[in-house]
Amino acid sequence: MDIRVSDVIREMERIAPKHLALADDRIGLQLGDPNAVVKRLWVALEVTPELVTRAVAEGVDMVVTHHAPLYRPLSQVDWSQPRQRAIAELVAHRISVFAAHTNLDVAPGGVNDVIAKRLDLVDQEPLDITYRTRLKKLVVYTPAASVEAVRQALCDKGAGHIGNYSHCTFAAPGTGSFVPGDDTHPYIGEAGKLELVSEVRLETVVPEHLLGEVVSSMLAVHPYEEVAYDVFDLALPGASFGIGRIGQLSVTQTLAEFADRARLAFGLPHVRYAGDPGRSVKTVAVLGGSGSGWIGKALMAGADVLVTADISHHQAADAVHDGIAVIDMPHAALEAPVCEEVATRLQAALGSRVTVKTAPVAVDPWRWL
């Protein structure tokens, strides 16, 4: 069976769930047909004109990208302009494009976890909580013979997770009563006759963003023509997710030593940093992409240094005066390592019917002298 764009989207939803994206982000399928067959898939930081030219030449069917090519509205597609011509080429050659941006930043195993891993941070946690899972309690009434099938249908779609435990449910026996109408086809009983049936009240917890899928799965296996079920709001908080990471170095270093460590970890000839070269660094905050807006968060969280990109002169100076050092990495260099992680996970999930690799085209516009 062929792998299709929809299959890739399904797996990307597992890697970087769309509900984790920050407000108004541009994510998801930007170009393409969900039913199109995918045999060659590239994972890239962004879609540049050079990447499109190479993708066309090599017969690529789909590109999964971190930076969305359609981030700002297009008022025209002018073939004389390289970036707009690249969009036209993608359409002409039916190359699908899927973007996972801040949802990949926030997701476990995403951009910021990859950065933290490269820097050998331990005891890490999100720098800034941006999403708290809202929980629902789902209660369904089912004949005893169908309990296991219904339970499995619920849990297979993500219900029943409490901390590190899965398939968490509670079942209690009881008696259900109903009178089937004249036009019904009841699983148990006869039309017009009161029925008293031994049933089980089965309940579980469901993340709100999965509720529709979980209910649909339950209804598909439940034997009753009309299923009785309830959904309740829960005050109990669910899992929290956030952008950036803050963690610890196993050994305290000077800022100069740690800056060089960061340089080597990302294979760079140079990095720039702001702060006293001799200051001690133990607690490290990281944020892939343009992270100047989180300098204050990192300072309040007790970080000695923030590793991020796109820091201006005034932002760096203010940070140092306020008491936190910053290491300003090239944007692309900091985020690009996640592409290999995503490609590996997609290949494992999709199997040998599709070839997945990181795009063999450099997208960092900066050069070094």
N, C-alpha and C positions, 0 to 999 in steps of 0.2 A: 504494500500500500504506500502511495506517495506521501511525502511530507508536504504540507501546505502552509501557506502564510498563517492561517488560523492556528495551526499546531505550534508554530514558533511563538505566536502571540500568547497562547496558553502557557507555554513554558516561561516566557518572560514575565507573565503575571505572577508566577510562582517565585521567580528570582527577585522581581521588583514590583510588588503589588501596587496598582495604580492609586489606591486610597492613601498611600504613604506620600504622594507628591504634595508639594506645597501649593497653596492656592494660586490659580491662574497659570500654572505651568503648562507648557505645550508638550504633551506626551501622547503615546499611543501610535496607531497606524497613521502615518502622514501621507503616504503614497502607496497605492497598490490595491490588490484584490484579495480578500481573505481566502478565496478558493484557489488562488494561483499556486502551482506546484513549485517547491523550492528544492533545488538540488545543490546549489552553491550559495553559501551564506557567509557574509563577512560581518565582523563586529568591529566598529570603529568609534573613535572619540567624536568625530564629526565628519560630515559629508562635504568635502571640498571639491572644486572642479577637477583637480588632478585625480582624486579618488574615483570620481564618476567615470572619467576617461578610462582608467585602468579597469574598473569594474565592468564596463561595457566590453572592453577587449577580452576579458577573461570569462565572460559569460556568467557573471554573478546574477542571481535571481533576487536576492534580498540583502539589505544592509540593516543591521541593528546598530543604532547610534546613540551616544549619550547626549550630544548637543543637537537639538532639533533643527533641521534645515529650514523648516517653516515655522519660525518662532514669531516673527513679526508679519503682519498681513502683507500680502503681495498685491500691488495695484496693477501690475503688468508683468508679463514675462517677455523680456526684450532679449532676443537671441544674440545681440551684439555685446551684452554684458555677461562676463564669464559665469558668475554665480547663478544668474537667471537661466543662462543657457544650460547649465548643469541640471537644473530642475527639469527643463524641457527634455534633456537627454534621458533622465531617469524615467520620465513618462513614456517617451518614444520607445524605449527598450524594455518597458514593463518591469522595471526593477523596483520592488517594494521597499519602503523605508519605514522602520519602526523606531520611535524614540523613547528612551527611558532616561529621564533627567533627574529631578530631585527625588523621585521615588527610588532611583538607584543609589543616590547619595545616602538616603535614610535607611534603606533596607539592610538587614543583617547580611554580611558577606558582600556588601556593595562597596562603593567608592571609598568611604571613610574607614571601613574595616580593613580594606586592602592597604590603605596608607598606614594605618596603625600597625598592621602586621609587618610591613616593611621596616618600620622604625622600632620593632620589637617591644611595643608597649604591652604592659600587663595590667590586669584589673581595670580594664577600660569600660566606659559607659558612655551613653550619648552626651554630647556637650549641651545640646538644647533640645528639650522634648518638643516635638512638633505634632505628634499624633498620639492620642490615647484611645485605645480600642473600647468602643461602647459595646456592652454585652446585653444579650436578651436571654430570657428563659423560655424555652420552647417546651410545651406540654402537649402530648398527643395520646389519645385513647385508642387502644388496639386489642383485638382478641389475642388471648395468650399464645395461640399457635403462631402468630405473626410477629411476636415481640423481637426475636433475633433478627429477622429480615429488616424490620423497621429500624432497629438500633444500628445495624450495619449501614443502612442507607444514610442515616443521620451523620454518623461518625466518619464515613468515607468522604463526606463533603466538608469536613472541618469542624463539625460540632463536637462538644465533649472534651475540649482541651482546658485543663486547669493547671497552670504552671508547666511542669515537665511531664504531666500525666495526660494521656489521651484516652478516648473512649469512656469518658466519665459520664455515667447516666444514673438515674434512680428509677426504680420500678416498684409500683404498689398495686396489689389486686383490688378489684372493686366490681360493682355491677352496673352495667349500662342498660338504659331502657330506651326504646324507640318504637314508633308505629310506622312501617313503610307505607307510603302513599300508593295510589292506584297505578301510577305510571312508573314505579320504581322497579329495580331488579336487585333486590338486596342480597348481599353475600350470605347473611343469616336471616331467617325468618320469612314471613309471608305478608303480602300486602294486606293492610287493614287490621292486622293482628298485633297486639302489644307483645313485644319481645323483651325479655330480661336476659342479658348476656354477661357471662363472666369476662371481664376485660381487665387490661393492665393500663394504669396511668404511667406513661414513660416520659421522663423529663430530662432535659439536658441544657447546657449553656451553649450559646451560639454568638460569635462575633457578629455585630450588626451588618457588616459589609458582606457576610456570607449567608445571611438569613434567607434571601430569595432562593439561592441555589440549594440550600439545605432543605427548605420546605418542598421545593419541586422534587427533590430526590426522594423525600419521605412519601409524598403523594403518589409517586410512580410505583412504589412497592406495596403501599397500604391496600388491603383487600376491600375496604369499604367503598361503596359508591359515593357516600358523603362522609368525609373525614372530620371528626371533631378534634380540633386542636386550638391551643391558646398561645399567645405570645405576650410576655411581660417584660417591662423595662427592669433592669437591675441597677441598683446603686453601686454594686461591687465593681471596682475598676478593673479593666482588662490590661493587657500588655501595653507598655509605653514604647514609643519609637522616637528617634530624634536625629537631627542633623549634626555632623561633626562627632568627634570622639575625644574623650579625655582619659588619660591613663598614666601609668608610671613606668619609668625606666628601672630596670633591675639594679643598675648601678648609677649613682649620681655622677654627672659629667659637668665640665664647664660648658658655657654656651658655645664657645669656639669649637670645642670637641664635638658637641652634639650637632652643630651646623655642618661640620665636615662629615659626620656620620650620615646626616640626611642627604648630603650631596652624593655620597657614595651609594646610598641605598637606592637612589633614583638615577644613577649613572650619569651625573651631570659634571661638566668641567668646572662650573662655578655655581655658587649660590650667594645671595646677599642676605644679611641679617642685620637687625638693629638691637642694640643692647650692649651691656658690658661684657666683653669676651670672657672675662673670668668669673662671671656670676654662676652660681650653682644651678643646674637644671636637673630636676627629678620628676616633676609633674608636667606632662606635655599634652597640649590640646592640638588637634589637627582638624582641618576642614578643607575638603577638596573644592577647588574652584575659587571664586572671589569671596574670601572670607573676612573682609575688613569689618563687616557689620557684626561680627561675633567676637571682636577683640574684647569688648566689655564683658561678655558672657564668660570668656576664657579667664579674664582677670578675676571676676567674682567667684569662679569655680576653683580658684587657687592655682591656676596653671603658671608655671615659670616662663613658658614660651608657647606661642601659637605658631604652628606651621600651616601656611595657607598660600594663596596667590593673589596677585593684583593689588598689592598694598601701595598706597601713595606716600609721598614724602611726609605730608602732614599727619597721616594716620600712623605711620611708623614713629614719628617724633612724639606724638601724643601718647602712644602706647608705652614707649620707654619712660617718658616722664611720669606716667601713671603707675609704672612698676612692673610691666610685663614685656618680655622680649618678643620679637617676631622674626620668623624666617620666611622670606618671600621667595617662593618657588615659582618656576614657570607653570602657568595654568595647565598646559597640555601634559607636561612631564609629571605633574602631581596626579592627574586623573587617568592618564593612559593605561597604567597597569591593570585597572579594572577590566579592560577589554579582554585580556587573556583569561581572567577569571570567568567572565561571562561566556566566552567562547568554549571553555572547557566544560562548563555546566550545561550549556546547550547541546554540545556534542554528545555528552553522556546521556542526556534526556531524550534526544531525537534519534540517536543510533546511526548506523552506517548508511542509511538511505539519503543522508545529506552530509555534505562536507562543510564543516564549520571551521573558520580560522580568523585570526585578527587580520584586519586589512593591512596589506604590505605597502602602505603609503604613509609617509610622515605628514602629520597635520599641524605640527607646531610651527608657527610663523617666525619664531625667534631663532637667530643664529648667533654664534659666539665668536669673538676675536680674542 
